[in-house]
Amino acid sequence: MLARLRHFFRTLTGRLLVSAFLWSAVALTVGGFVLSAAFRSYVLQDVDERLSVLLDTLVGSSEVAPDGMLRFNRPLVDERFATPYSGLYWQVSEEGVPPFRSRSLWDFELGNVHADRVFTLHIEEAPGPDGQRLRVAERDIILPEADRIFRYQVASDLGEVQAAIERFNQLLLQALGLIMGTLTAALVLQVAYGLRPLRTIGKNLADVRAGREARLPDDWPADLQPLAAEINALIDQNEKLVARARTHVGNLAHALKTPLAVILNEADADKGPRGATVGRAARDIKSHIDHHLKRARIAGGGSGPGLPVRERLDKLAKAIAAMHRHKDIELSVECAPALAFDGEREDFDEMLGNLMDNAGKWSAGQVSVSVKLVEKDLPRPMLEIRVEDDGPGVPEDQWQVLFERGRRLDEHVQGTGLGLAIVRDIVDMYGGSVRPEHAALGGLAIVMRLPGKLIPS
């Protein structure tokens, strides 16, 4: 799981999604804090304005009676001032005199929030009765009828305000969560849609490599058009270079063919040791030339639409059955008609001909050939071809010598010991693999992997 996450974060899709998600989360978080702070500021400002109005009303209703006592010339309209611990309170205090306070305070006395004289409106928070948290507005006033200083205080419980702020924060969190979810889904769709042309380019390049297409198509978005054009130009240049190299190799081989034939004829005419030495060297040169000619031909790429495998196997099966008619071999072929070999017909016939002939030699009467297409965890599709027989088989400790040139495990069986070595050389040229296994029929199985594809229907 951890490895998959690491791989995802290394992809372009992962990087775009993660970066966009992080930036969106940061932006929404900052926006949420700003909105929450703005709402709290708005609510407290509304509370402060109401407290300021109540304080002015309280001051405007105040007068000092002839006996020096402070009175209100009209009643305060809010009934909460008369209900104990209602959450709305007032208090007027004078130094050295018990405070004059609303009935809602009951036996609780508001302290001075500000110790110094404040002749302008001052608002702060302070503890209140019954565990309440109060928002207190206070101001020192000198009434016209007296030269004494009175401190007026009006307070409101912040419980309802805090509850409103918490409800707003919950709604804000839900809304931001919904926005984040919607935004994430939109980002996934946007990245998937935006990167689709790049995935299409990868698929088309795989088709070009497999021989299903010759070049990339031209219908690309404007920003990817230069990339597609450069890739097509690179494909064209590579084809020209390969064709030129194959031509040069072919020309060189044909130029050497005639003088090499002369050398071989002269060496064969000389029956002495020098002639034998020259002949061996000349034949080695000819073998190397043929080998590199074949490599140059294979390096040219796939065989266009591909070589139908089932058709070639049926023909080879008939030939092998005729060669070993004295054994009355039962040769079965299991292969889908749509499978194709991405290479040359001569190479395929040489590899399968050698393997099927070898299986026929060692079999007790049954040879099986099966072919399937393997694509998982491979850079390109491969044909897995399995040729097995019901013969005596080969011990595992001798498998390593099977593909050695000239090695024969049983001298009584006709052959040169070159068949499996030739198969291995051709398989290596195509970038495939070949290995021996124990056969389900009881004998030896040879398993090859070669470039393959499906023939379009």
C-alpha positions as CSV (number, residue, x, y, z in Angstrom):
1,M,0.0,0.0,0.0
2,L,2.8,2.4,0.9
3,A,4.6,1.6,-2.3
4,R,1.5,2.4,-4.3
5,L,1.1,5.7,-2.5
6,R,4.8,6.6,-3.3
7,H,4.2,5.7,-6.9
8,F,1.0,7.8,-7.0
9,F,2.8,10.8,-5.5
10,R,5.5,10.5,-8.2
11,T,3.0,10.6,-11.0
12,L,1.9,13.9,-12.7
13,T,-1.7,13.1,-11.7
14,G,-0.8,12.7,-8.1
15,R,1.3,15.8,-7.9
16,L,-1.4,18.0,-9.5
17,L,-4.1,16.5,-7.3
18,V,-2.1,16.7,-4.0
19,S,-0.9,20.3,-4.7
20,A,-4.4,21.5,-5.7
21,F,-6.0,19.7,-2.7
22,L,-3.5,21.3,-0.3
23,W,-3.9,24.8,-1.7
24,S,-7.7,24.4,-1.6
25,A,-7.6,23.2,1.9
26,V,-5.4,26.1,3.0
27,A,-7.5,28.6,1.2
28,L,-10.8,27.2,2.7
29,T,-9.3,27.0,6.2
30,V,-8.1,30.6,6.1
31,G,-11.4,31.7,4.6
32,G,-13.3,29.8,7.4
33,F,-11.3,31.5,10.2
34,V,-11.8,34.9,8.5
35,L,-15.6,34.3,8.2
36,S,-15.8,33.0,11.8
37,A,-13.9,36.0,13.1
38,A,-16.0,38.4,11.0
39,F,-19.2,36.9,12.3
40,R,-18.1,37.1,15.9
41,S,-17.0,40.7,15.4
42,Y,-20.4,41.6,13.9
43,V,-22.3,39.9,16.7
44,L,-20.3,41.6,19.5
45,Q,-20.5,44.9,17.7
46,D,-24.3,44.5,17.7
47,V,-24.3,43.7,21.4
48,D,-22.1,46.7,22.1
49,E,-24.4,49.0,20.2
50,R,-27.4,47.8,22.2
51,L,-25.5,48.3,25.4
52,S,-24.5,51.8,24.4
53,V,-28.2,52.7,23.7
54,L,-29.3,51.2,27.0
55,L,-26.6,53.1,28.8
56,D,-27.6,56.4,27.2
57,T,-31.2,55.6,28.1
58,L,-30.2,54.9,31.7
59,V,-28.3,58.2,31.9
60,G,-31.1,60.1,30.3
61,S,-33.7,58.8,32.8
62,S,-31.5,59.6,35.8
63,E,-32.0,62.6,38.2
64,V,-30.9,63.5,41.7
65,A,-33.8,64.2,44.1
66,P,-33.7,67.1,46.6
67,D,-32.7,64.6,49.3
68,G,-29.6,63.7,47.2
69,M,-30.8,60.3,46.2
70,L,-30.5,59.1,42.6
71,R,-33.8,58.2,40.9
72,F,-35.2,57.4,37.4
73,N,-37.8,59.7,36.1
74,R,-39.3,57.0,33.9
75,P,-39.3,53.2,34.0
76,L,-36.9,51.1,31.9
77,V,-39.0,49.3,29.2
78,D,-37.1,46.0,29.1
79,E,-38.7,43.5,31.5
80,R,-35.5,41.5,31.8
81,F,-34.1,44.1,34.1
82,A,-36.7,43.0,36.7
83,T,-36.1,39.2,36.3
84,P,-33.3,37.7,38.5
85,Y,-30.3,36.5,36.5
86,S,-32.1,37.2,33.2
87,G,-28.9,38.1,31.4
88,L,-29.5,41.9,31.2
89,Y,-28.4,44.1,34.1
90,W,-27.7,47.7,35.1
91,Q,-25.9,49.2,38.0
92,V,-25.2,52.8,39.1
93,S,-22.5,53.2,41.8
94,E,-21.0,56.1,43.7
95,E,-17.8,56.0,45.8
96,G,-18.6,55.3,49.4
97,V,-22.2,54.5,48.8
98,P,-23.9,51.0,48.2
99,P,-24.6,50.6,44.4
100,F,-28.0,51.2,43.0
101,R,-28.7,48.1,40.7
102,S,-31.4,46.4,38.7
103,R,-33.5,43.7,40.3
104,S,-32.1,41.2,37.8
105,L,-28.7,41.3,39.6
106,W,-30.5,40.1,42.8
107,D,-27.7,39.9,45.3
108,F,-24.8,40.2,42.9
109,E,-22.8,43.4,42.6
110,L,-20.9,44.3,39.4
111,G,-17.3,45.3,40.0
112,N,-15.6,48.2,38.3
113,V,-14.2,46.9,35.1
114,H,-11.9,49.9,34.8
115,A,-10.3,51.2,38.0
116,D,-9.6,54.7,36.7
117,R,-12.2,57.3,35.8
118,V,-13.7,56.8,32.3
119,F,-15.8,59.6,31.0
120,T,-16.1,57.9,27.6
121,L,-17.8,54.7,26.9
122,H,-15.7,51.7,27.8
123,I,-16.7,48.0,27.1
124,E,-15.1,44.9,28.4
125,E,-16.0,41.4,29.5
126,A,-16.3,40.4,33.2
127,P,-17.7,37.6,35.3
128,G,-21.4,37.8,36.2
129,P,-24.0,36.1,38.4
130,D,-24.8,32.4,38.2
131,G,-21.5,31.7,36.4
132,Q,-22.4,34.0,33.5
133,R,-19.9,35.8,31.3
134,L,-21.0,39.4,30.8
135,R,-20.3,42.1,28.2
136,V,-20.1,45.3,30.4
137,A,-20.5,48.8,29.1
138,E,-19.5,51.5,31.7
139,R,-19.1,55.2,31.8
140,D,-18.6,57.9,34.5
141,I,-21.2,60.6,34.5
142,I,-21.6,63.9,36.5
143,L,-25.2,64.8,36.6
144,P,-26.3,68.5,36.4
145,E,-28.1,68.4,39.7
146,A,-25.0,67.2,41.6
147,D,-21.3,67.6,41.5
148,R,-20.8,63.9,42.3
149,I,-19.5,61.2,40.0
150,F,-21.7,58.3,39.2
151,R,-20.5,55.2,37.4
152,Y,-23.1,53.8,35.1
153,Q,-22.8,50.1,34.0
154,V,-25.0,48.1,31.7
155,A,-24.2,44.4,31.1
156,S,-25.5,41.5,28.9
157,D,-24.9,37.8,29.2
158,L,-22.7,36.5,26.4
159,G,-24.2,32.9,26.6
160,E,-26.7,33.5,23.8
161,V,-24.1,35.3,21.7
162,Q,-21.6,32.4,22.2
163,A,-24.3,29.9,21.3
164,A,-25.1,31.8,18.1
165,I,-21.3,31.9,17.2
166,E,-21.0,28.2,17.8
167,R,-24.1,27.4,15.6
168,F,-22.6,29.6,12.9
169,N,-19.2,27.9,13.1
170,Q,-20.9,24.4,12.8
171,L,-22.8,25.6,9.8
172,L,-19.7,27.1,8.4
173,L,-17.7,23.9,8.9
174,Q,-20.4,21.8,7.2
175,A,-20.6,24.3,4.3
176,L,-16.8,24.3,3.9
177,G,-16.7,20.5,4.1
178,L,-19.3,20.3,1.3
179,I,-17.4,22.8,-0.7
180,M,-14.1,20.9,-0.2
181,G,-15.7,17.6,-1.2
182,T,-17.2,19.2,-4.3
183,L,-14.0,21.0,-5.1
184,T,-12.0,17.7,-4.7
185,A,-14.4,15.9,-7.1
186,A,-14.1,18.7,-9.6
187,L,-10.3,18.6,-9.3
188,V,-10.2,14.9,-9.9
189,L,-12.4,15.3,-13.0
190,Q,-10.4,18.3,-14.2
191,V,-7.0,16.5,-13.9
192,A,-8.4,13.3,-15.4
193,Y,-9.8,15.2,-18.4
194,G,-6.8,17.5,-18.7
195,L,-4.3,14.7,-18.7
196,R,-6.3,12.4,-21.0
197,P,-4.3,13.5,-24.1
198,L,-1.0,12.6,-22.4
199,R,-2.4,9.1,-21.6
200,T,-3.6,8.9,-25.2
201,I,-0.1,9.8,-26.4
202,G,1.4,6.9,-24.3
203,K,-1.2,4.4,-25.7
204,N,-0.5,5.6,-29.3
205,L,3.3,5.3,-28.7
206,A,2.7,1.7,-27.5
207,D,0.8,1.0,-30.7
208,V,3.6,2.5,-32.8
209,R,6.2,0.3,-30.9
210,A,4.0,-2.8,-31.3
211,G,3.6,-2.1,-35.0
212,R,-0.1,-1.4,-34.9
213,E,0.4,2.2,-36.0
214,A,3.1,3.9,-38.0
215,R,2.9,7.4,-36.5
216,L,1.0,9.4,-34.0
217,P,-2.3,11.0,-35.2
218,D,-2.5,14.8,-35.7
219,D,-5.6,15.7,-33.8
220,W,-4.1,17.0,-30.5
221,P,-4.8,20.0,-28.3
222,A,-2.8,23.1,-29.4
223,D,-0.3,22.9,-26.5
224,L,0.5,19.2,-27.2
225,Q,0.6,19.6,-31.0
226,P,4.4,20.5,-31.0
227,L,5.2,17.5,-28.8
228,A,3.3,15.1,-31.2
229,A,5.0,16.7,-34.2
230,E,8.4,16.2,-32.6
231,I,7.7,12.6,-31.7
232,N,6.5,11.9,-35.3
233,A,9.7,13.6,-36.6
234,L,11.8,11.4,-34.3
235,I,10.0,8.3,-35.5
236,D,10.6,9.2,-39.2
237,Q,14.2,10.0,-38.5
238,N,14.7,6.7,-36.6
239,E,13.1,4.8,-39.5
240,K,15.4,6.5,-42.0
241,L,18.5,5.8,-39.9
242,V,17.6,2.1,-39.4
243,A,16.8,1.7,-43.1
244,R,20.2,3.4,-44.0
245,A,22.0,1.1,-41.5
246,R,20.4,-2.0,-42.9
247,T,21.2,-0.9,-46.4
248,H,24.9,-0.3,-45.5
249,V,25.1,-3.7,-43.8
250,G,23.5,-5.4,-46.7
251,N,25.7,-3.7,-49.2
252,L,28.8,-4.6,-47.2
253,A,27.7,-8.3,-46.9
254,H,27.1,-8.5,-50.6
255,A,30.4,-6.8,-51.3
256,L,32.2,-9.4,-49.2
257,K,30.2,-12.4,-50.5
258,T,32.1,-12.8,-53.8
259,P,35.7,-12.5,-52.4
260,L,34.7,-14.8,-49.5
261,A,33.4,-17.4,-51.9
262,V,36.7,-17.2,-53.8
263,I,38.6,-17.7,-50.5
264,L,36.5,-20.7,-49.6
265,N,37.0,-22.3,-53.0
266,E,40.7,-21.8,-52.8
267,A,40.8,-23.2,-49.3
268,D,38.8,-26.2,-50.3
269,A,41.2,-26.8,-53.2
270,D,44.2,-26.8,-50.8
271,K,44.1,-30.1,-49.0
272,G,46.9,-29.2,-46.6
273,P,46.7,-27.8,-43.1
274,R,46.9,-24.2,-44.3
275,G,43.8,-24.7,-46.5
276,A,41.9,-26.2,-43.6
277,T,42.9,-23.3,-41.4
278,V,41.9,-20.7,-44.0
279,G,38.7,-22.5,-44.7
280,R,37.7,-22.5,-41.0
281,A,38.5,-18.8,-40.7
282,A,36.5,-18.0,-43.8
283,R,33.5,-20.0,-42.6
284,D,33.7,-18.2,-39.3
285,I,33.6,-14.9,-41.2
286,K,30.6,-16.0,-43.3
287,S,28.8,-17.1,-40.1
288,H,29.4,-13.7,-38.5
289,I,28.2,-11.9,-41.7
290,D,25.0,-14.0,-41.8
291,H,24.4,-13.4,-38.0
292,H,24.7,-9.6,-38.3
293,L,22.6,-9.5,-41.5
294,K,19.8,-11.2,-39.5
295,R,20.3,-8.8,-36.6
296,A,20.1,-5.8,-39.0
297,R,16.9,-7.2,-40.5
298,I,15.3,-7.7,-37.1
299,A,16.4,-4.3,-35.9
300,G,14.1,-2.8,-38.5
301,G,11.1,-3.2,-36.1
302,G,7.9,-5.1,-36.3
303,S,6.3,-6.8,-39.3
304,G,3.5,-4.4,-39.9
305,P,0.2,-6.1,-39.1
306,G,2.1,-9.1,-37.7
307,L,2.5,-12.7,-38.6
308,P,-0.6,-14.9,-37.9
309,V,0.7,-17.5,-35.4
310,R,-2.0,-20.1,-35.7
311,E,-1.6,-20.3,-39.5
312,R,2.1,-20.9,-39.2
313,L,1.8,-23.4,-36.4
314,D,-0.7,-25.5,-38.4
315,K,1.7,-25.7,-41.3
316,L,4.7,-26.5,-39.1
317,A,2.6,-29.2,-37.3
318,K,1.8,-30.9,-40.6
319,A,5.5,-30.8,-41.6
320,I,6.7,-32.2,-38.2
321,A,4.1,-34.9,-38.3
322,A,5.3,-36.0,-41.7
323,M,8.9,-36.0,-40.6
324,H,8.1,-38.3,-37.7
325,R,5.4,-40.4,-39.3
326,H,6.9,-43.6,-38.1
327,K,6.0,-42.5,-34.5
328,D,2.4,-41.6,-35.4
329,I,2.7,-38.4,-33.3
330,E,-0.4,-36.7,-31.9
331,L,0.5,-33.0,-32.2
332,S,-2.0,-30.6,-30.7
333,V,-2.0,-26.8,-31.2
334,E,-3.8,-24.4,-28.9
335,C,-3.7,-20.8,-30.2
336,A,-6.2,-18.0,-30.7
337,P,-6.5,-17.0,-34.4
338,A,-6.0,-13.3,-33.5
339,L,-2.5,-13.8,-32.1
340,A,0.4,-12.5,-34.2
341,F,4.1,-12.6,-34.0
342,D,5.8,-9.2,-34.3
343,G,8.7,-10.3,-36.4
344,E,9.8,-12.1,-39.6
345,R,8.2,-15.4,-40.9
346,E,11.6,-17.1,-41.5
347,D,12.7,-16.5,-37.9
348,F,9.4,-17.8,-36.5
349,D,9.5,-20.9,-38.7
350,E,13.2,-21.5,-37.7
351,M,12.5,-21.2,-33.9
352,L,9.2,-23.2,-33.8
353,G,10.5,-25.7,-36.4
354,N,13.5,-26.5,-34.3
355,L,11.5,-26.8,-31.0
356,M,8.7,-28.9,-32.5
357,D,11.2,-31.1,-34.3
358,N,13.2,-31.6,-31.1
359,A,9.9,-32.4,-29.2
360,G,9.0,-34.9,-32.0
361,K,12.4,-36.7,-31.7
362,W,12.1,-37.2,-28.0
363,S,8.3,-37.8,-27.6
364,A,6.7,-41.1,-27.0
365,G,3.8,-40.1,-29.3
366,Q,2.4,-36.8,-28.0
367,V,3.5,-33.2,-28.6
368,S,1.6,-30.0,-27.4
369,V,2.0,-26.4,-28.5
370,S,0.2,-23.6,-26.7
371,V,0.3,-19.8,-27.3
372,K,-1.1,-17.0,-25.2
373,L,-0.6,-13.2,-25.1
374,V,1.0,-11.8,-21.9
375,E,0.9,-8.0,-21.2
376,K,0.9,-7.6,-17.4
377,D,4.0,-5.9,-15.9
378,L,5.8,-5.9,-19.3
379,P,7.0,-2.9,-21.4
380,R,5.3,-4.4,-24.5
381,P,2.9,-7.4,-25.2
382,M,4.7,-10.7,-25.5
383,L,3.6,-14.1,-26.9
384,E,4.3,-17.0,-24.5
385,I,4.8,-20.1,-26.6
386,R,5.0,-23.4,-24.8
387,V,6.2,-26.6,-26.6
388,E,6.2,-29.8,-24.6
389,D,6.4,-33.5,-25.2
390,D,5.7,-36.8,-23.3
391,G,9.3,-38.1,-23.6
392,P,11.8,-39.0,-20.9
393,G,12.5,-35.3,-20.1
394,V,15.8,-33.8,-18.9
395,P,17.0,-33.6,-15.3
396,E,17.2,-30.0,-13.9
397,D,20.9,-30.2,-13.4
398,Q,21.4,-30.6,-17.1
399,W,19.0,-27.7,-18.2
400,Q,21.9,-25.2,-18.4
401,V,23.6,-27.2,-21.2
402,L,20.5,-27.6,-23.4
403,F,21.2,-24.3,-25.2
404,E,25.0,-24.7,-25.6
405,R,26.0,-24.9,-29.2
406,G,26.9,-28.4,-30.3
407,R,25.9,-30.1,-27.0
408,R,23.8,-33.3,-27.3
409,L,22.6,-35.1,-24.2
410,D,22.0,-38.4,-26.1
411,E,24.3,-39.3,-29.0
412,H,21.9,-42.0,-30.2
413,V,19.3,-39.5,-31.3
414,Q,20.0,-37.9,-34.7
415,G,20.9,-34.2,-34.7
416,T,23.7,-31.6,-34.6
417,G,23.1,-30.1,-31.2
418,L,22.6,-26.7,-32.8
419,G,18.7,-26.4,-32.8
420,L,18.2,-25.0,-29.3
421,A,21.3,-22.8,-29.6
422,I,19.9,-21.3,-32.8
423,V,16.5,-20.8,-31.1
424,R,18.2,-19.0,-28.2
425,D,20.2,-16.7,-30.6
426,I,17.0,-15.6,-32.5
427,V,15.0,-15.1,-29.3
428,D,17.8,-12.9,-27.9
429,M,17.7,-10.8,-31.1
430,Y,14.0,-10.1,-30.6
431,G,14.6,-9.2,-26.9
432,G,12.6,-12.2,-25.7
433,S,13.4,-15.1,-23.3
434,V,13.5,-18.9,-23.4
435,R,13.6,-21.4,-20.6
436,P,13.1,-25.1,-20.0
437,E,10.5,-26.5,-17.6
438,H,8.9,-29.8,-16.6
439,A,6.1,-30.6,-19.0
440,A,2.6,-31.5,-17.9
441,L,2.8,-34.4,-20.4
442,G,5.7,-35.8,-18.4
443,G,8.7,-34.8,-20.6
444,L,10.4,-31.5,-21.3
445,A,8.7,-28.1,-22.0
446,I,10.4,-25.2,-23.7
447,V,8.8,-21.8,-22.9
448,M,9.5,-18.8,-25.1
449,R,8.5,-15.2,-24.9
450,L,8.5,-13.2,-28.2
451,P,7.1,-9.8,-29.2
452,G,3.4,-10.3,-30.1
453,K,0.1,-8.5,-30.6
454,L,-3.5,-9.0,-31.5
455,I,-4.5,-8.9,-35.2
456,P,-7.2,-6.2,-35.6
457,S,-10.5,-7.8,-36.5
